[in-house]
Amino acid sequence: MQNLIDGILKAFQLLLQGDPEVIRITLLSLQVSTIATLVSLVLGLPLGTFLALVHFPTRRFWISIINTGMALPPVVVGLIVSIFLWRSGPLGFMHLIYTPTAIIIAQVLIAFPVAAGLTISSLQQLDPRLKTQMLGLGASKLQMILSLWKEARLPLIAALIAAFGSVISEVGASMMVGGNIEGHTRVLTTAIVLETSKGSFASAIALSIILLLIAFLVNLCLTTIQQHRK
């Protein structure tokens, strides 16, 4: 109990004092997770829309692949990305291993199936006659898709929240491909693991509180947008 109290007090102390290392770690966490979430959304929203609206013979197979990816363990993603980015790997010439870019790549692979899978389920919940009705009224395919996105905006924002949550809290893949290098690739989750392994529970709890605070504030903003009513 004392460790928890000390951790809470230290968290406020770090925030009020503006500790440079904590600020650096926090900003890197936000940068990496935000970029990974946006890339995942850019990739997952069109793919999920395609799989939800277009019928073809292997459609169920690809949806199953997406749904399986939603439960893909982060350490497996970290292993795969490490193999490709390692010096002897196929993409080793790019020298991306142990860089923030490598963490972003790993997090995109984690969040992309979440964004795509929830997009599929969001659009499939709509009345199938809506698509036919809009096309019958002369709407173009792009107008029809934009209208469907608008109709499914609540669950689509929920998909965005889920994608962000899956990367901001991720630790295994980030540590494997980023190396947890101080001042370079250390993010909040990997810093928490490091402090815990050192027995610095107060510092670990303080960083955990900062991580939870960031997650709460981001999700509060997204939830406010989601629940907004004119």
Buried (B, 14 or more C-beta within 10 A) or exposed (E): EEEEEBBBEBBEEBBEEEBEEBEBBBEBBBBBBBBBBBBBBEBBBEBBBBBBBEEEEEEEEBBEBBBEBBEBEBBBBBBBBBEBBBEEBEBBEEEBBBBBBBBBBBBBBBBBBBBBBBBBBBBBEBEEEBBEEBEEEEBEEEEBBEBBBEBBBEBBBBBBBBBBBBBBBBBBBBBBBBBBEEEEBBBBBBBBBBBBEEEBBBBBBBBBBBBBEBBEEBBEEBBEEBEEEE
